[in-house]
Amino acid sequence: MPENIFSTFEISGKGMSLQRMRLNAVANNIANANTTKGPDGQPYKRDVVIVNALQANSFEDELDSQIGMTGGDNMHIGNAFDSPDNPVSNVLEAHLAKDNSPPRMVYDPSHPDADEDGYVSMPNINIVTEMVEMISAQRGFEANAAVIESAKNMARDSLDI
């Protein structure tokens, strides 16, 4: 993978998008912490973000992509920064899923959704867990923003040399 300032921006941008996705899921969970009936008539199920790192190329594939010949002369080596077959944007994939853990059962016989025993099925959301997720996502976002700022400073300082 060609390493330059733009690939640094792209990787950190992907990280920031992932953290924003996590923050949106947390906000949605907190907003629906007391939703006892969703569109399907069941209690709201917690949103979770599932992240998978994509398989990297083997060393040999990576080496070939960096030193591949693009010119007609055997002494010319292609530009490693112009490798269209190896996009940096394919470093991870993320998607939203529902947490299928059972709902919390809360005793409240006066609630309109209470069953015959007086228990209400509440969403499987723990506010403390959601706050920890929120802080973790916020710190991850800040770390990626710091990487971008550092890369910008290094590029600016290298122009002063």
N, C-alpha and C positions, 0 to 999 in steps of 0.2 A: 504494500500500500504506500503510495507516495506520501511522504510526510512534509507538509508545508503548512503555512498559516491557515489556509482555507480549509484543509482537512481537520485542523484543530477546531476551527469555528464550527464546522459541520458536526463533528462528534459531540462537542459540548452543546450545540443546539439540539441534537437528538436527546441528550441527557436532560436538558431543560424542558423539552416537550414531554418526556416521560414523567418528570416530576410534576409538571402542570396537570397531566392526566391523573396522577395520584391525588393531587390536591382537589381536583374536581370530584373524584370518587369519594373522598373524605367529606367534602361539603355536601354531597348528595346523601351520604349516609347520615350525617348529623341532622340534616333537614328532615329526614324520614325516620328518625329514631323512635317516634311514637305512632307511626302509620300502621294501624292494625289490619287494614284491608286495602290491598292494591287493586289494580284492574282485574286481576284473576281471582279476587275474593280472599286471597291469602295475605298474611303479614308481609311487609316489605322485606326483601332479602338484601343483605349487605353487598355492596359492590366492592370487588377487589380487582387490582390490576395485576395481570400475569405477564411477566417479562421473561423472554428467552433470548439468550445470546445466540446469534447465528454462527454456524460453523465457519471457521476461518480456513483459508486455503492452506494446503500443505506447504512446507518450506520450498519444495521444488517448483510448485505452481507460482508461488510468490516471487521466487528468484527469476523465473522465466518472464513474468510480467514486468519486472523491473529492467531487465537487460535485453528485452526483445529487440530484434533488428527491425528498423523501419526504413532504412535507407537502402540504396542499391549497392553501395560499396561495403565490402566486408569489414572495413575499418571503422565504419560509422555505427554508433550505438544510438538507439532511439531515446527520446526524451522521457524520463521516468515520470515526469509530472503530467504527461498527456496520456494516461492509461485509461481509456474509456471503458474497458472491460472489467475494471476493478473499482466500482464506486464505493466510497467511504460510507455512504448512507445505509449500507446493508450490514450494520454492526449489531442491531438488535431488532426484535419485534415485540410489541406489547398489545394486549387486548384486554377489554373489560369482561369480567365474569361475575357470576353471582355466587355468593357463599351459601352452600347448601346445608349448613349446620342447622339443627332444629331450632325453632323459635323459643324464646324465653316464655315461660308460663308464669303469669303474675295473677295473684288472687285479688280480684276486684269485682265482687258480685254486682255492683251498681253500674258497671261499664256496659254500654249497649252491645258490645261484641263478646260478652262473657258467655261461656258454655253453661251447661246445666249444673256443673259443680262450682261455678263462680270464677273460673280461671279464664284469663284473656291471653291469647297468643300474641306476644309482642315481637317486634323485629329482633333478629339476632345481632344487635348492635350494642357494643359497649363503648360509651363515650370516652372513657380513659384510653382504650385501645385506639380510637379514632384520633384523639389528641396526640398520642405518640406517633401515629402514622403521619399526621399533619406536620409535626415538628421535624420528623425524619425527611419528609418530602421538601419542606422548606429549606433545610440545611443542604440537601442534595442540589436544589436549585441554586442556592447561594454559592456552593462549591463550583458548579459549572459556570456560573457568571464570573467567578474569580479566575477561572482558567481562561475564559475569553479575555478578561481585562489584562491578565498577565501576558497573553499572546500578543495583544495589541501593544502593550508597553514594550515588549521585546522587539516587535517589528519597528516601532517608532524609534527606539534607542539604536537599533541597528542602522537606521538611516542617518543617524547623527555621527556615525563613525567615519 
